[in-house]
Amino acid sequence: MLWETLKQTQTALLSLFILTLGSGLLMTLLPLRLHAAHASVMVIGANTAAYYAGLVIGSFRIERFIQRVGHIRAFSAFASAFAVICLLQGLWPNPWFWVATRLVGGFCTAALFIVIESWLLAVSTIKTRGQILAFYMIALYGAQAFGQLLLTASPLKSLIPFILVSMLASLAVIPLAMTKAVTPECQAPSTLTIKKLYRLSASGLLGSFSSGLLLSVVYGLLPLFFAQLHLSVHKIALLMFAVVFGGMCLQYPIGRLSDEFDRRIMLIIMSLLTATTSLLLLLFVRDTHWAISLALSFLLGGTAFTLYPLSISLASDNVNPNDIVAATQSLLLIYSIGATIGPLIATVFMHTILYGYGLLTYLLIVPLLLAAFLLWRKSTRPVLPDEYPQAFVSVPQTTPISA
């Protein structure tokens, strides 16, 4: 059954992989180009925030378009728009123009991921969904990781990286456009307000918000921090590869452990490990400690990237099974809000704290605050009985379009 489902989803996963190779490269390329152009940290943070703001808007404004033209045509349209935006950014490297184009790019990216995710969810069953979504995460994080290595394929200040991203976005259309799979249909879920979800699982909600605060900064500003240490583009690419690759490798083992033990305990442990890794990076990230920096970058990605799926699973344990779809949609929104404001807050730290090490201080404080809240919450709310928890999922079981 699983392999039959994979046959139906292989084209969607291939399109996702090709697209994410380019978007992963672009995520690191832009802050490095802005840094090389001597843009302020606030401007770089605004570019990252604009991208996630576009994701938020796209998540809730793209449904009617996809329903009107279909998944394949929608993917083709927004992939083409994304390719054009990348070329425009390369042709006119103006920081504030990039803020506007990153907003539009985030909108297009939301549409593209919604098409792929809803396609996978439509063809999977309850018995295969977790495994299908695990393959989804492997394709997503694997492409993001290898996309970092493309930074070394051409000079950083040339137009070639933008052309490469544009080419990959265009190539991503081909597998999905040539598939014979039936277009998925939308289903109406039950409703669950964010206010009610907070009463049911404040820990899951705050965990999702904190994950957004962290991951947007890891993607958007961590390359800038490495550049401020005067590391070469080659080493920055390897460090970012290690971060994303670590996030991919630790998804499954941490998920299995969370199925065996109290999920709140696992979320607390991973929050504390994220803070500890950030502290160690603060002490050891140097050119002279290259191997240690590489290992710690791997651990930072491995610990930070598991906070969101752990939070989703924790929240799912506390809601009615009929409300899980609505709950994960609310958690996605909360994550996106955190991802939008995270870079703006982090840039304040980068301006004022520890002589350029403010970013790692931010990555230290956020998970510590989350761990403190979870410990307080655990002391005031009893653990669920063993028969309640749902199975761990590495990504949300729905997207805004399927809702």
N, C-alpha and C positions, 0 to 999 in steps of 0.2 A: 504493500500500500504506500509506504513512504517513497519508494523509488518511482512508483507511478506518479505520485504527486510531484516529485522532483522533475520528472520529464515535462510536466505541465508548467513548471515554474522556471525552468532553466533559462529560457529566453529573457524573462523578467529579471532574473538574478544577473545575467550577463549584461543587460542594459544598465542595471544598477552599478555593477562593478566598473564598467567603462566610464559612466557619468561621474562616479565618485573619485576615480583616479584624477580627473580634472578638477573637481570641486575641492578635493583635499589638497591638491597642489596650490590652487588659488587661495585657500584659507591661510596658508603660510606665506605665500608669495607677497600678498598685499602689505602686511605689516612690515616685512623686510624691505620692500620697495619704498614705503613711506619713511621708514627709518633712514634709509640711504639718502632720501631726499630731504632729510633734516626736519620732517614734520614733527609737531609736538605729540607728546604721549596722549593728550586729550583728543587730538584729531584721529589718531590711530584707534583709540578706544571707541570713538564715535563711529568709525567705519565698521567695527565689529558689532556694535550695538545696532546699527542700521540693518545689518544682515539679519539679525535675529528678530528685529521688529518686522522685517519683511516676511519672515517665517510665520510670525503670529498672524499677520494680516492674511497671508496666503492660506493658512490653515482653515480660515473661516469664510473666505470670499471666493473660493475656487470651485465649490461644490456644483453650482448651477452650470458653470462652463463645462465641466467634465460630463455632467448628466446630459447636456445638450449635444456635444460633439462626440462623446465616447472617450474611452481611456487612451487608445492608441493615438488618435488625432490630438488629444490634449497633450500627451507626452511629446509628440513631434513638434507641436506649436511652441511649447514652453522650453524645450531643449534648444530649438532654433533661436528663440529670444535670448536664452542664456548665453548661447554662443556669440550672438551679436554684442551683448553687453560686455563680455570679456574682451572682445576686439576693441570696443570703444574705450575701455579702461586702459588698454595698451596704447591706443592712439592719442589719448588726452590724459596724461597722468597728473590730473589736478586733484588734490586731496578732497576738496568739498564736492567736486563732481563725482568722485568715487563714493562718497557718502550716499549720494542720490542713487547711483547705479547699484550700490550694494543693497539698498532697500528694495529696488526692483529685482535684483538677483535673488534676494532671499524669498521674495514672492514667487518667482519662477521655481526656485528649488523646492519650496513647499509643495507646489503643484506636482512636480516630478516625483517626489518621494511619496506623495499621497497616491498617485497612480500605481506605483510599484507595490506599495504596502497593501493597498486594497486588493490588488490582483492576487497577491500571495494569500491574503486572508480568505478570499473568496473560494480558492481552489483547495484550501486545507480543511481538515476535519478536526474535531476536538482531540482525537488521538494523535494526529500528526502535526498540529499547529505549533506546539512548542519546538519540535525538531525543525520544522520549516523555518520558523523565526530564528532559530539558532544558526541555520545556514545563511539567513538574511544578515544577521549580525556579523558573521564571519566574512561575507562578501563586502559588507559596508566598511568594517574596520580594516579588513585586509587591503581594500582599495585605498582607503585613507592613508594607511601606513606606507604602501608602495608609492603613493602619489608624492610623498615627501621626498623620495629619492629622485624624482624628476626635476627637482630644483637644481640639480647639478648637471642637467642635460644641456644647459645653455647659459650665457651670461645673464646675471640677475637683472641688469638694467636694460636689457634688450626687449624687443617686441616678441621674441620667439616664445617665451613661456605663455604669454597670453594667446598666441596662435595655437600652441599645443593644447591649452585648456579648451579653446573653441573647437578644435578638431575632435577632441574626445567627446565633447557634448554633442556634436553632430553625428559622430560614429555610434553613440549610444542609441540613436533612433533606430538603427538598422535591425538589430535582433528583435525588438518588440514589434516593429512594423511588418516583419516577415513571418510572425508567428501565426498559427492557425487556431490558437486557443480562443475560447469563447470569452467575450468581454464580460467582466463581473458585473453583478447587479447590486444596487444599494439596498440596505436593510435598515429598518427603523429600530433603534434601540430604546430601552427604557430611559427615563430621565433621572438625573441625580444632580442636585445643586452643589456648588463648591462649599457653601455654608454647611449643608448636611454632611458632606464628605469630611469636612474638618471635625465635626462632632464624632464621626465614626472612626476616623483615622487621621488625627492631627500629625502623627509621626510620619505617615506616608506622604502627606501633603507637604510638610516642611522639608522632608527629605528630597522630594522632587524639586522644590524651589531651590534648595541649597545646591543640588546637582546642577541646575541651570546656572547658578552663580559661579560654580567652579568650572564646568566644562567649556563654557563660552570663553572664559579667560584662558584656559589651557590652549584652546584652538587659536584664539585671536591675538593673545598678548605674550604667551610663552616664547614664541619665536623672536619677538622683539627683545625680551629679556636676554636670550642667548646672544642676540646680535650686540646688545649693550656690553656684553662681556668680551667683545671683539673676537668671537669665534668665527671661523670660516663658514661660508655657506654650506660646504660639504659636511662639516660637523653639525651644523644646525639641522640639516636634513636628516642626519643619522639620529640625533637626539629626538626629533619629532617622530621619526619612524619608530623609535623605541617606545615613546609614550603611547602611540596609537596601537602598536603591536602588543604592548602589555595589556591594554584594555581589551583586545581581542582574546588573548590567551587565558585571562583569568575569569572570563564571563562564566564558562561552564562549571569549573570547580567551585567557585564561590556560590553559584546557584544551587549546586547539589548540596553543599553544606547548609545553605539556608533552608532547604527542604528537610534536613535532619534536625536542625536546632532552631531555637527561638529566633525569628527573623529580626526582632528588635536588637537582640544581642549581636547578631551578625552586622547589622547596620551601624551599631555603636563601634564595633571592632574595626570595620572598614573606614569609618570616619576618623578614628584615632590613628589608624595606619596611614591614611592620607595626610593627616597633620604631621605625623612623625616623619614621613618621607619628605614632605615640604621643608621641614626643619633640617633634615640631613642634607638636602640639596642646597639649602641656604648656607650650610657650613662647608660643603665639599665641591660645589659645582665650580670647577676651575679647569683651565686647560691642562694644568699639571695633575689633576685627578680625573683624567678622561674616562678611564674604565669605570670608576665609581660613579661618575656623572651619568654614564650610559645605563648602568644598572639601576640607579635611582630613578632615572627617567622612565624606565620600564615599569618599575614598581609604582610610580606616581600614576601612570596611566592605568595600570592594573587595579589599583585601589579606587581611584576617583571615578573610573568609568563603571564600576559596579554599583555605585550609590543609587543611580536612577532605577535600574531594574529591581534592586532590593526594595526600594521605596514603593514601586508599583505593586510588587508581590505582597508587601506588608499591607498596603491599602486594600488590595483584593481580598485579603484574609478577613477583613472587617466589614465587607459589604455583601449584600445579597447577590447571588450569582447572576440574577437578571439585571443587576445594576453595574456589573463589571465594565461593560462597554462604555457607559456614561462616565464611570469613575476614571477610566484610563484617559478618556478625552479631556476631563477636567485636569488630570495630572499633567497631560501634555501641555495644556495651556499654562499652568502654573510653572512648569519647567521653562517654557518659552519666555515668560515674563522675567523669570530669574536670569535667563540667558541674555535678555535685552539690557537689563540694568547692571549686570555683573561687570562688564568691561568698563562702564562709566565709574563705578565705585573703585575698581582695581586701579584705574589710572590715578585716582587721588592718592592711593597708597604709593604708587610708583613715583609720584611727585614729592612726597613728604617723608617717607620712612626709610631708614637704614641705607642711605647713600646708594640708591639704585636697586636695593634688594626688597623693595616694597611689594613687588608682585608675589614673591614667595611668602612674605609675611601675610598677605591677603589669603593665599592658598593654605596657610597654617591656621588662620583665625576662623575662617568659615566652617571647616569641618569640626573644629573644636567647639564652636557654638552649637552646631548640630548635635554633636555627641552629648553636650551638657543638657540640651533640651530633651534628647531621647532618654537620658538617665533620669531626669526629673519625671518625664512622662511614664517611664516604666515603674517608678516608685508610687505613682498615683493611679495607675490602671493595671489590673491583673493581666497575666498572660492568657491568651486564648487556649481552650482545650485542644488536644491533639487532633480531634476530628475536624476542626474548623479550617486550618490553613489550606489554601489552594496551592497548586504546583507553581514552582518558580517559572517566570517567563523573562526572557532576556530583553524583550522590547514590549511596548503596549500591545494588547490583543486587538486594538482597533486604531483607526486613524480618523480624523475629522470627516473625511469624505464617506467612509463606510457608516459613520454615525448619521 
